[in-house]
Amino acid sequence: MVAIRNIALILSLVVLSLSASSRPAGPTVAEDPDSERDGNSSLFAQSAAEALARDFPSRDISFLLLDAHTGRVLASRWDHPDAPIPMGSLLKPFTALAYGEHHNYQYPSHTCRGTSTGCWLPRGHGDVDLIAAIAHSCNSYFRTLTENLTAADLSSTADRFELDRPGPEAIGPELAGLGNRWRTSPLRLARAYLELFRQRQQPGVSQVLDGMALSARSGTGAQVHRAFPVPDVLVKTGTAMCAHSPHAPGDGFTVVLTPADNPQILLMVRVHGVPGAQAARTAGEMLRRIEN
Ligand SMILES: [Zn+2]
């Protein structure tokens, strides 16, 4: 297998050098930072695709690996990544920005009492602000945020990040990805996270990104770090209604951008029939495999 990979690498290098030699006079590959990066990116994409296919063969695992600078898909296994599906709490960052747009980016504090205030964590998250609510994916907090939002209030944020808009019938917590009335395509959502990082100077966005960093350190995304011990990554997890067959009660989702301060790659993972926190573990294992 190693020999095959080496041959593949050599072939890629031959292709790269052929394409370089056929260029008209001008910068060589090595002197052209863009070409050099593209070449390295192709080699990385090829070896990542091989490693993920070999070491994560289960059809229960879907993934999209994107170049964080260009949004290009480097490797993937996802049936119909363009088709809108319920994406669960992966939508929460965009719900938060839509709320901010209509509330001068002033976010409330909230006390999550668990089951009694509609959170997935029975004992509750206690006092949470936006950053903690993103980190722990607190449903109770987002029920409060969406209490008076309508689908129309989400439209400009959806357009800004090129997400599919929620249907007009979506109300309340459905606008934070609970339920299945706001569907968007996995590929659009993955690229929306790249756009989120690009807009990190915009109001509200830095709090969302701080929440994703905290998720990786001590929130629902902490399992990524257990498997992939890189100090800083950005993570959001979610669980959504299973949209493929064979049917399961729910699918776990995780999106990871690494490294946190200047993401090079984005990995979105869906694991059939598990919670989001467990999908985070798989995402960490996949990153460890391709980044070594
Ligand atoms: Zn909560």
py3Dmol code that shows the C-alpha trace and the ligand (Angstrom):
import py3Dmol

protein = """\
ATOM      1  CA  MET A   1       0.000   0.000   0.000  1.00  0.00           C
ATOM      2  CA  VAL A   2       2.856   2.318   0.876  1.00  0.00           C
ATOM      3  CA  ALA A   3       4.476   1.519  -2.456  1.00  0.00           C
ATOM      4  CA  ILE A   4       1.239   2.318  -4.284  1.00  0.00           C
ATOM      5  CA  ARG A   5       0.980   5.638  -2.482  1.00  0.00           C
ATOM      6  CA  ASN A   6       4.583   6.463  -3.362  1.00  0.00           C
ATOM      7  CA  ILE A   7       3.935   5.671  -7.002  1.00  0.00           C
ATOM      8  CA  ALA A   8       0.859   7.884  -6.883  1.00  0.00           C
ATOM      9  CA  LEU A   9       2.923  10.694  -5.406  1.00  0.00           C
ATOM     10  CA  ILE A  10       5.629  10.293  -8.040  1.00  0.00           C
ATOM     11  CA  LEU A  11       3.013  10.314 -10.803  1.00  0.00           C
ATOM     12  CA  SER A  12       1.546  13.508  -9.359  1.00  0.00           C
ATOM     13  CA  LEU A  13       4.974  15.108  -9.283  1.00  0.00           C
ATOM     14  CA  VAL A  14       5.567  14.072 -12.899  1.00  0.00           C
ATOM     15  CA  VAL A  15       2.237  15.598 -13.896  1.00  0.00           C
ATOM     16  CA  LEU A  16       3.098  18.766 -11.993  1.00  0.00           C
ATOM     17  CA  SER A  17       6.528  19.065 -13.582  1.00  0.00           C
ATOM     18  CA  LEU A  18       5.097  18.352 -17.055  1.00  0.00           C
ATOM     19  CA  SER A  19       2.498  21.052 -16.632  1.00  0.00           C
ATOM     20  CA  ALA A  20       5.229  23.389 -15.412  1.00  0.00           C
ATOM     21  CA  SER A  21       7.517  22.673 -18.374  1.00  0.00           C
ATOM     22  CA  SER A  22       4.714  23.233 -20.879  1.00  0.00           C
ATOM     23  CA  ARG A  23       4.105  26.728 -19.557  1.00  0.00           C
ATOM     24  CA  PRO A  24       5.252  29.718 -21.557  1.00  0.00           C
ATOM     25  CA  ALA A  25       8.196  31.687 -20.202  1.00  0.00           C
ATOM     26  CA  GLY A  26       7.287  33.111 -16.857  1.00  0.00           C
ATOM     27  CA  PRO A  27       7.369  32.127 -13.238  1.00  0.00           C
ATOM     28  CA  THR A  28       8.295  28.520 -12.562  1.00  0.00           C
ATOM     29  CA  VAL A  29       6.162  26.404 -10.283  1.00  0.00           C
ATOM     30  CA  ALA A  30       8.494  26.919  -7.344  1.00  0.00           C
ATOM     31  CA  GLU A  31       8.478  30.693  -7.739  1.00  0.00           C
ATOM     32  CA  ASP A  32       4.717  30.921  -8.099  1.00  0.00           C
ATOM     33  CA  PRO A  33       3.214  30.650  -4.612  1.00  0.00           C
ATOM     34  CA  ASP A  34      -0.265  29.911  -5.964  1.00  0.00           C
ATOM     35  CA  SER A  35       0.884  27.066  -8.156  1.00  0.00           C
ATOM     36  CA  GLU A  36       3.035  25.655  -5.421  1.00  0.00           C
ATOM     37  CA  ARG A  37       0.109  25.735  -3.015  1.00  0.00           C
ATOM     38  CA  ASP A  38      -2.197  24.157  -5.582  1.00  0.00           C
ATOM     39  CA  GLY A  39       0.343  21.403  -6.168  1.00  0.00           C
ATOM     40  CA  ASN A  40       0.776  20.719  -2.473  1.00  0.00           C
ATOM     41  CA  SER A  41      -2.982  20.832  -2.088  1.00  0.00           C
ATOM     42  CA  SER A  42      -3.422  18.208  -4.823  1.00  0.00           C
ATOM     43  CA  LEU A  43      -0.904  15.896  -3.184  1.00  0.00           C
ATOM     44  CA  PHE A  44      -2.550  16.378   0.193  1.00  0.00           C
ATOM     45  CA  ALA A  45      -6.011  15.806  -1.290  1.00  0.00           C
ATOM     46  CA  GLN A  46      -4.915  12.605  -2.967  1.00  0.00           C
ATOM     47  CA  SER A  47      -3.280  11.076   0.079  1.00  0.00           C
ATOM     48  CA  ALA A  48      -6.122  12.248   2.363  1.00  0.00           C
ATOM     49  CA  ALA A  49      -8.735  10.707   0.070  1.00  0.00           C
ATOM     50  CA  GLU A  50      -6.835   7.400   0.022  1.00  0.00           C
ATOM     51  CA  ALA A  51      -6.312   7.351   3.793  1.00  0.00           C
ATOM     52  CA  LEU A  52      -9.934   8.168   4.618  1.00  0.00           C
ATOM     53  CA  ALA A  53     -11.318   5.621   2.150  1.00  0.00           C
ATOM     54  CA  ARG A  54      -9.019   2.929   3.528  1.00  0.00           C
ATOM     55  CA  ASP A  55      -9.277   3.615   7.260  1.00  0.00           C
ATOM     56  CA  PHE A  56     -12.908   4.785   7.494  1.00  0.00           C
ATOM     57  CA  PRO A  57     -14.688   2.474   5.077  1.00  0.00           C
ATOM     58  CA  SER A  58     -18.010   2.355   6.935  1.00  0.00           C
ATOM     59  CA  ARG A  59     -20.966   3.548   4.890  1.00  0.00           C
ATOM     60  CA  ASP A  60     -22.308   4.977   8.173  1.00  0.00           C
ATOM     61  CA  ILE A  61     -19.683   7.732   7.870  1.00  0.00           C
ATOM     62  CA  SER A  62     -20.188  10.566   5.371  1.00  0.00           C
ATOM     63  CA  PHE A  63     -17.596  13.302   5.043  1.00  0.00           C
ATOM     64  CA  LEU A  64     -16.604  16.404   3.109  1.00  0.00           C
ATOM     65  CA  LEU A  65     -13.006  17.652   3.313  1.00  0.00           C
ATOM     66  CA  LEU A  66     -12.600  21.186   1.957  1.00  0.00           C
ATOM     67  CA  ASP A  67      -9.687  23.492   1.251  1.00  0.00           C
ATOM     68  CA  ALA A  68     -10.475  26.324   3.656  1.00  0.00           C
ATOM     69  CA  HIS A  69      -9.083  28.998   1.328  1.00  0.00           C
ATOM     70  CA  THR A  70     -10.821  28.051  -1.900  1.00  0.00           C
ATOM     71  CA  GLY A  71     -13.796  25.998  -0.703  1.00  0.00           C
ATOM     72  CA  ARG A  72     -12.704  23.260  -3.101  1.00  0.00           C
ATOM     73  CA  VAL A  73     -13.680  19.703  -2.137  1.00  0.00           C
ATOM     74  CA  LEU A  74     -10.420  17.836  -1.512  1.00  0.00           C
ATOM     75  CA  ALA A  75     -11.973  14.487  -0.637  1.00  0.00           C
ATOM     76  CA  SER A  76     -15.496  13.307   0.031  1.00  0.00           C
ATOM     77  CA  ARG A  77     -17.909  10.473   0.527  1.00  0.00           C
ATOM     78  CA  TRP A  78     -21.412  11.908   0.724  1.00  0.00           C
ATOM     79  CA  ASP A  79     -24.383  10.932  -1.416  1.00  0.00           C
ATOM     80  CA  HIS A  80     -26.002  14.068  -2.864  1.00  0.00           C
ATOM     81  CA  PRO A  81     -24.041  16.717  -0.890  1.00  0.00           C
ATOM     82  CA  ASP A  82     -25.994  19.369  -2.817  1.00  0.00           C
ATOM     83  CA  ALA A  83     -29.396  18.166  -1.628  1.00  0.00           C
ATOM     84  CA  PRO A  84     -30.961  20.097   1.278  1.00  0.00           C
ATOM     85  CA  ILE A  85     -31.386  17.998   4.442  1.00  0.00           C
ATOM     86  CA  PRO A  86     -31.969  18.767   8.135  1.00  0.00           C
ATOM     87  CA  MET A  87     -28.571  19.803   9.566  1.00  0.00           C
ATOM     88  CA  GLY A  88     -29.605  20.210  13.202  1.00  0.00           C
ATOM     89  CA  SER A  89     -27.526  22.388  15.485  1.00  0.00           C
ATOM     90  CA  LEU A  90     -24.924  23.054  12.796  1.00  0.00           C
ATOM     91  CA  LEU A  91     -27.335  25.863  11.861  1.00  0.00           C
ATOM     92  CA  LYS A  92     -27.169  27.567  15.264  1.00  0.00           C
ATOM     93  CA  PRO A  93     -24.276  29.946  14.446  1.00  0.00           C
ATOM     94  CA  PHE A  94     -26.343  31.405  11.609  1.00  0.00           C
ATOM     95  CA  THR A  95     -29.464  31.632  13.778  1.00  0.00           C
ATOM     96  CA  ALA A  96     -27.390  33.619  16.274  1.00  0.00           C
ATOM     97  CA  LEU A  97     -26.271  36.062  13.574  1.00  0.00           C
ATOM     98  CA  ALA A  98     -29.852  36.483  12.316  1.00  0.00           C
ATOM     99  CA  TYR A  99     -30.976  37.255  15.862  1.00  0.00           C
ATOM    100  CA  GLY A 100     -28.112  39.730  16.217  1.00  0.00           C
ATOM    101  CA  GLU A 101     -29.063  41.501  13.002  1.00  0.00           C
ATOM    102  CA  HIS A 102     -32.496  42.225  14.467  1.00  0.00           C
ATOM    103  CA  HIS A 103     -31.273  43.008  18.000  1.00  0.00           C
ATOM    104  CA  ASN A 104     -28.266  45.241  17.484  1.00  0.00           C
ATOM    105  CA  TYR A 105     -25.971  42.258  18.232  1.00  0.00           C
ATOM    106  CA  GLN A 106     -26.947  42.391  21.895  1.00  0.00           C
ATOM    107  CA  TYR A 107     -27.310  38.811  23.099  1.00  0.00           C
ATOM    108  CA  PRO A 108     -29.225  37.829  26.214  1.00  0.00           C
ATOM    109  CA  SER A 109     -28.034  35.732  29.108  1.00  0.00           C
ATOM    110  CA  HIS A 110     -30.233  32.792  29.920  1.00  0.00           C
ATOM    111  CA  THR A 111     -30.586  30.091  32.532  1.00  0.00           C
ATOM    112  CA  CYS A 112     -30.906  26.614  31.059  1.00  0.00           C
ATOM    113  CA  ARG A 113     -32.778  24.297  33.443  1.00  0.00           C
ATOM    114  CA  GLY A 114     -32.483  21.252  31.223  1.00  0.00           C
ATOM    115  CA  THR A 115     -35.537  19.206  30.431  1.00  0.00           C
ATOM    116  CA  SER A 116     -37.907  21.760  31.939  1.00  0.00           C
ATOM    117  CA  THR A 117     -36.665  24.510  29.589  1.00  0.00           C
ATOM    118  CA  GLY A 118     -36.398  22.207  26.584  1.00  0.00           C
ATOM    119  CA  CYS A 119     -32.706  21.347  26.496  1.00  0.00           C
ATOM    120  CA  TRP A 120     -31.193  18.057  25.398  1.00  0.00           C
ATOM    121  CA  LEU A 121     -29.064  17.959  28.594  1.00  0.00           C
ATOM    122  CA  PRO A 122     -31.474  16.803  31.321  1.00  0.00           C
ATOM    123  CA  ARG A 123     -29.735  18.598  34.224  1.00  0.00           C
ATOM    124  CA  GLY A 124     -29.332  21.794  32.197  1.00  0.00           C
ATOM    125  CA  HIS A 125     -26.412  24.069  31.373  1.00  0.00           C
ATOM    126  CA  GLY A 126     -27.149  26.703  34.054  1.00  0.00           C
ATOM    127  CA  ASP A 127     -26.322  30.310  33.180  1.00  0.00           C
ATOM    128  CA  VAL A 128     -25.274  30.599  29.543  1.00  0.00           C
ATOM    129  CA  ASP A 129     -24.367  33.448  27.222  1.00  0.00           C
ATOM    130  CA  LEU A 130     -24.034  33.155  23.440  1.00  0.00           C
ATOM    131  CA  ILE A 131     -20.482  31.789  23.574  1.00  0.00           C
ATOM    132  CA  ALA A 132     -21.414  29.046  26.053  1.00  0.00           C
ATOM    133  CA  ALA A 133     -24.634  28.304  24.170  1.00  0.00           C
ATOM    134  CA  ILE A 134     -22.655  27.654  20.966  1.00  0.00           C
ATOM    135  CA  ALA A 135     -19.984  25.658  22.828  1.00  0.00           C
ATOM    136  CA  HIS A 136     -22.523  23.399  24.549  1.00  0.00           C
ATOM    137  CA  SER A 137     -25.162  23.587  21.816  1.00  0.00           C
ATOM    138  CA  CYS A 138     -27.739  24.628  24.411  1.00  0.00           C
ATOM    139  CA  ASN A 139     -31.237  24.165  22.993  1.00  0.00           C
ATOM    140  CA  SER A 140     -32.802  26.097  25.828  1.00  0.00           C
ATOM    141  CA  TYR A 141     -30.777  29.215  24.941  1.00  0.00           C
ATOM    142  CA  PHE A 142     -31.721  28.946  21.286  1.00  0.00           C
ATOM    143  CA  ARG A 143     -35.402  28.438  22.128  1.00  0.00           C
ATOM    144  CA  THR A 144     -35.212  31.832  23.794  1.00  0.00           C
ATOM    145  CA  LEU A 145     -33.371  33.446  20.874  1.00  0.00           C
ATOM    146  CA  THR A 146     -35.905  32.191  18.338  1.00  0.00           C
ATOM    147  CA  GLU A 147     -39.045  32.904  20.379  1.00  0.00           C
ATOM    148  CA  ASN A 148     -39.941  35.953  18.320  1.00  0.00           C
ATOM    149  CA  LEU A 149     -38.035  35.253  15.106  1.00  0.00           C
ATOM    150  CA  THR A 150     -39.783  34.363  11.861  1.00  0.00           C
ATOM    151  CA  ALA A 151     -38.438  32.546   8.830  1.00  0.00           C
ATOM    152  CA  ALA A 152     -38.359  35.926   7.062  1.00  0.00           C
ATOM    153  CA  ASP A 153     -35.990  37.227   9.765  1.00  0.00           C
ATOM    154  CA  LEU A 154     -33.522  34.496   8.765  1.00  0.00           C
ATOM    155  CA  SER A 155     -33.589  35.274   5.036  1.00  0.00           C
ATOM    156  CA  SER A 156     -30.876  37.906   4.817  1.00  0.00           C
ATOM    157  CA  THR A 157     -28.469  35.832   6.940  1.00  0.00           C
ATOM    158  CA  ALA A 158     -29.208  32.767   4.801  1.00  0.00           C
ATOM    159  CA  ASP A 159     -28.505  34.827   1.680  1.00  0.00           C
ATOM    160  CA  ARG A 160     -25.347  36.342   3.177  1.00  0.00           C
ATOM    161  CA  PHE A 161     -23.895  32.855   3.750  1.00  0.00           C
ATOM    162  CA  GLU A 162     -25.501  31.288   0.644  1.00  0.00           C
ATOM    163  CA  LEU A 163     -27.583  28.862   2.680  1.00  0.00           C
ATOM    164  CA  ASP A 164     -31.005  27.650   1.629  1.00  0.00           C
ATOM    165  CA  ARG A 165     -33.637  29.759   3.378  1.00  0.00           C
ATOM    166  CA  PRO A 166     -35.934  28.189   5.978  1.00  0.00           C
ATOM    167  CA  GLY A 167     -39.438  27.507   4.705  1.00  0.00           C
ATOM    168  CA  PRO A 168     -42.080  30.100   5.696  1.00  0.00           C
ATOM    169  CA  GLU A 169     -43.762  27.515   7.932  1.00  0.00           C
ATOM    170  CA  ALA A 170     -40.650  27.171  10.124  1.00  0.00           C
ATOM    171  CA  ILE A 171     -41.175  28.788  13.508  1.00  0.00           C
ATOM    172  CA  GLY A 172     -39.452  29.079  16.894  1.00  0.00           C
ATOM    173  CA  PRO A 173     -36.716  26.535  17.573  1.00  0.00           C
ATOM    174  CA  GLU A 174     -37.083  25.130  14.052  1.00  0.00           C
ATOM    175  CA  LEU A 175     -35.150  28.269  13.073  1.00  0.00           C
ATOM    176  CA  ALA A 176     -32.228  26.986  15.156  1.00  0.00           C
ATOM    177  CA  GLY A 177     -32.148  23.612  13.419  1.00  0.00           C
ATOM    178  CA  LEU A 178     -34.445  21.781  15.837  1.00  0.00           C
ATOM    179  CA  GLY A 179     -36.948  19.817  13.803  1.00  0.00           C
ATOM    180  CA  ASN A 180     -36.556  19.555  10.056  1.00  0.00           C
ATOM    181  CA  ARG A 181     -38.177  22.635   8.543  1.00  0.00           C
ATOM    182  CA  TRP A 182     -34.923  24.418   7.809  1.00  0.00           C
ATOM    183  CA  ARG A 183     -33.037  22.267   5.375  1.00  0.00           C
ATOM    184  CA  THR A 184     -29.879  23.192   3.557  1.00  0.00           C
ATOM    185  CA  SER A 185     -27.281  21.251   1.667  1.00  0.00           C
ATOM    186  CA  PRO A 186     -24.221  19.905   3.487  1.00  0.00           C
ATOM    187  CA  LEU A 187     -21.895  21.450   0.898  1.00  0.00           C
ATOM    188  CA  ARG A 188     -23.522  24.885   1.207  1.00  0.00           C
ATOM    189  CA  LEU A 189     -23.310  24.680   4.970  1.00  0.00           C
ATOM    190  CA  ALA A 190     -19.651  23.623   4.911  1.00  0.00           C
ATOM    191  CA  ARG A 191     -18.826  26.633   2.719  1.00  0.00           C
ATOM    192  CA  ALA A 192     -20.949  28.884   4.953  1.00  0.00           C
ATOM    193  CA  TYR A 193     -18.598  27.999   7.820  1.00  0.00           C
ATOM    194  CA  LEU A 194     -15.636  29.097   5.693  1.00  0.00           C
ATOM    195  CA  GLU A 195     -17.455  32.361   4.974  1.00  0.00           C
ATOM    196  CA  LEU A 196     -18.133  32.710   8.696  1.00  0.00           C
ATOM    197  CA  PHE A 197     -14.405  32.684   9.373  1.00  0.00           C
ATOM    198  CA  ARG A 198     -13.776  35.156   6.538  1.00  0.00           C
ATOM    199  CA  GLN A 199     -16.295  37.532   8.157  1.00  0.00           C
ATOM    200  CA  ARG A 200     -14.727  37.176  11.612  1.00  0.00           C
ATOM    201  CA  GLN A 201     -14.464  40.965  11.993  1.00  0.00           C
ATOM    202  CA  GLN A 202     -18.217  41.406  11.511  1.00  0.00           C
ATOM    203  CA  PRO A 203     -20.536  41.981  14.493  1.00  0.00           C
ATOM    204  CA  GLY A 204     -21.494  38.818  16.348  1.00  0.00           C
ATOM    205  CA  VAL A 205     -19.182  36.552  14.371  1.00  0.00           C
ATOM    206  CA  SER A 206     -16.269  36.660  16.805  1.00  0.00           C
ATOM    207  CA  GLN A 207     -18.566  35.478  19.627  1.00  0.00           C
ATOM    208  CA  VAL A 208     -19.753  32.589  17.475  1.00  0.00           C
ATOM    209  CA  LEU A 209     -16.146  31.637  16.663  1.00  0.00           C
ATOM    210  CA  ASP A 210     -15.193  31.947  20.346  1.00  0.00           C
ATOM    211  CA  GLY A 211     -18.047  29.531  21.058  1.00  0.00           C
ATOM    212  CA  MET A 212     -16.683  27.082  18.494  1.00  0.00           C
ATOM    213  CA  ALA A 213     -13.202  27.311  20.056  1.00  0.00           C
ATOM    214  CA  LEU A 214     -14.708  26.697  23.497  1.00  0.00           C
ATOM    215  CA  SER A 215     -16.677  23.762  22.084  1.00  0.00           C
ATOM    216  CA  ALA A 216     -13.380  22.133  21.112  1.00  0.00           C
ATOM    217  CA  ARG A 217     -11.828  22.776  24.527  1.00  0.00           C
ATOM    218  CA  SER A 218     -14.659  21.823  26.847  1.00  0.00           C
ATOM    219  CA  GLY A 219     -17.986  21.652  25.007  1.00  0.00           C
ATOM    220  CA  THR A 220     -19.699  19.179  22.719  1.00  0.00           C
ATOM    221  CA  GLY A 221     -16.675  19.207  20.408  1.00  0.00           C
ATOM    222  CA  ALA A 222     -14.168  18.119  23.069  1.00  0.00           C
ATOM    223  CA  GLN A 223     -14.091  14.602  21.625  1.00  0.00           C
ATOM    224  CA  VAL A 224     -12.329  15.982  18.539  1.00  0.00           C
ATOM    225  CA  HIS A 225      -9.412  17.001  20.709  1.00  0.00           C
ATOM    226  CA  ARG A 226      -9.249  13.604  22.460  1.00  0.00           C
ATOM    227  CA  ALA A 227      -8.507  11.966  19.134  1.00  0.00           C
ATOM    228  CA  PHE A 228      -6.710  14.864  17.423  1.00  0.00           C
ATOM    229  CA  PRO A 229      -4.519  16.606  20.020  1.00  0.00           C
ATOM    230  CA  VAL A 230      -4.016  19.884  18.174  1.00  0.00           C
ATOM    231  CA  PRO A 231      -4.301  22.779  20.625  1.00  0.00           C
ATOM    232  CA  ASP A 232      -6.794  24.956  18.803  1.00  0.00           C
ATOM    233  CA  VAL A 233      -9.511  24.023  16.374  1.00  0.00           C
ATOM    234  CA  LEU A 234     -13.008  25.368  15.785  1.00  0.00           C
ATOM    235  CA  VAL A 235     -15.845  22.867  16.202  1.00  0.00           C
ATOM    236  CA  LYS A 236     -19.621  22.747  15.985  1.00  0.00           C
ATOM    237  CA  THR A 237     -21.585  19.580  16.576  1.00  0.00           C
ATOM    238  CA  GLY A 238     -25.205  18.697  15.970  1.00  0.00           C
ATOM    239  CA  THR A 239     -27.737  15.921  15.754  1.00  0.00           C
ATOM    240  CA  ALA A 240     -30.443  15.857  13.111  1.00  0.00           C
ATOM    241  CA  MET A 241     -33.222  13.661  11.859  1.00  0.00           C
ATOM    242  CA  CYS A 242     -31.754  10.898   9.754  1.00  0.00           C
ATOM    243  CA  ALA A 243     -32.334  11.754   6.100  1.00  0.00           C
ATOM    244  CA  HIS A 244     -31.029   8.607   4.441  1.00  0.00           C
ATOM    245  CA  SER A 245     -31.575   4.885   4.554  1.00  0.00           C
ATOM    246  CA  PRO A 246     -31.512   2.589   6.396  1.00  0.00           C
ATOM    247  CA  HIS A 247     -33.378   4.893   8.728  1.00  0.00           C
ATOM    248  CA  ALA A 248     -32.045   5.662  12.252  1.00  0.00           C
ATOM    249  CA  PRO A 249     -33.496   7.920  14.956  1.00  0.00           C
ATOM    250  CA  GLY A 250     -30.854  10.577  14.325  1.00  0.00           C
ATOM    251  CA  ASP A 251     -27.489  11.274  12.757  1.00  0.00           C
ATOM    252  CA  GLY A 252     -24.555  12.989  14.439  1.00  0.00           C
ATOM    253  CA  PHE A 253     -22.817  15.877  12.678  1.00  0.00           C
ATOM    254  CA  THR A 254     -19.538  17.668  13.307  1.00  0.00           C
ATOM    255  CA  VAL A 255     -17.753  20.438  11.461  1.00  0.00           C
ATOM    256  CA  VAL A 256     -14.100  21.189  12.279  1.00  0.00           C
ATOM    257  CA  LEU A 257     -11.890  24.010  11.005  1.00  0.00           C
ATOM    258  CA  THR A 258      -8.180  23.618  11.701  1.00  0.00           C
ATOM    259  CA  PRO A 259      -6.060  25.346  12.831  1.00  0.00           C
ATOM    260  CA  ALA A 260      -8.328  27.807  14.640  1.00  0.00           C
ATOM    261  CA  ASP A 261      -6.351  30.982  13.945  1.00  0.00           C
ATOM    262  CA  ASN A 262      -5.945  30.413  10.199  1.00  0.00           C
ATOM    263  CA  PRO A 263      -7.943  27.403   8.987  1.00  0.00           C
ATOM    264  CA  GLN A 264      -6.362  25.392   6.194  1.00  0.00           C
ATOM    265  CA  ILE A 265      -8.966  22.665   5.986  1.00  0.00           C
ATOM    266  CA  LEU A 266     -12.572  22.080   6.958  1.00  0.00           C
ATOM    267  CA  LEU A 267     -13.902  18.613   7.711  1.00  0.00           C
ATOM    268  CA  MET A 268     -17.638  17.963   7.930  1.00  0.00           C
ATOM    269  CA  VAL A 269     -18.623  14.512   9.173  1.00  0.00           C
ATOM    270  CA  ARG A 270     -21.977  12.767   9.517  1.00  0.00           C
ATOM    271  CA  VAL A 271     -22.187   9.490  11.417  1.00  0.00           C
ATOM    272  CA  HIS A 272     -25.363   7.493  11.040  1.00  0.00           C
ATOM    273  CA  GLY A 273     -27.350   6.778  14.188  1.00  0.00           C
ATOM    274  CA  VAL A 274     -25.100   8.428  16.820  1.00  0.00           C
ATOM    275  CA  PRO A 275     -25.205  11.752  18.741  1.00  0.00           C
ATOM    276  CA  GLY A 276     -23.170  14.741  17.551  1.00  0.00           C
ATOM    277  CA  ALA A 277     -20.596  14.425  20.328  1.00  0.00           C
ATOM    278  CA  GLN A 278     -19.800  10.921  19.100  1.00  0.00           C
ATOM    279  CA  ALA A 279     -19.459  12.147  15.518  1.00  0.00           C
ATOM    280  CA  ALA A 280     -16.898  14.602  16.909  1.00  0.00           C
ATOM    281  CA  ARG A 281     -14.734  11.674  17.990  1.00  0.00           C
ATOM    282  CA  THR A 282     -14.836  10.215  14.482  1.00  0.00           C
ATOM    283  CA  ALA A 283     -13.954  13.626  13.018  1.00  0.00           C
ATOM    284  CA  GLY A 284     -10.947  13.822  15.361  1.00  0.00           C
ATOM    285  CA  GLU A 285      -9.793  10.350  14.357  1.00  0.00           C
ATOM    286  CA  MET A 286     -10.083  11.260  10.685  1.00  0.00           C
ATOM    287  CA  LEU A 287      -8.068  14.459  11.181  1.00  0.00           C
ATOM    288  CA  ARG A 288      -5.375  12.598  13.089  1.00  0.00           C
ATOM    289  CA  ARG A 289      -5.134  10.152  10.198  1.00  0.00           C
ATOM    290  CA  ILE A 290      -4.767  12.753   7.450  1.00  0.00           C
ATOM    291  CA  GLU A 291      -2.680  15.350   9.281  1.00  0.00           C
ATOM    292  CA  ASN A 292       0.097  12.898  10.222  1.00  0.00           C
TER     293      ASN A 292
END
"""
ligand_1 = """\
1
ZN
Zn -28.982 23.832 27.775
"""
view = py3Dmol.view(width=600, height=400)
view.addModel(protein, "pdb")
view.setStyle({"model": 0}, {"cartoon": {"style": "trace"}})
view.addModel(ligand_1, "xyz")
view.setStyle({"model": 1}, {"stick": {}})
view.zoomTo()
view.show()
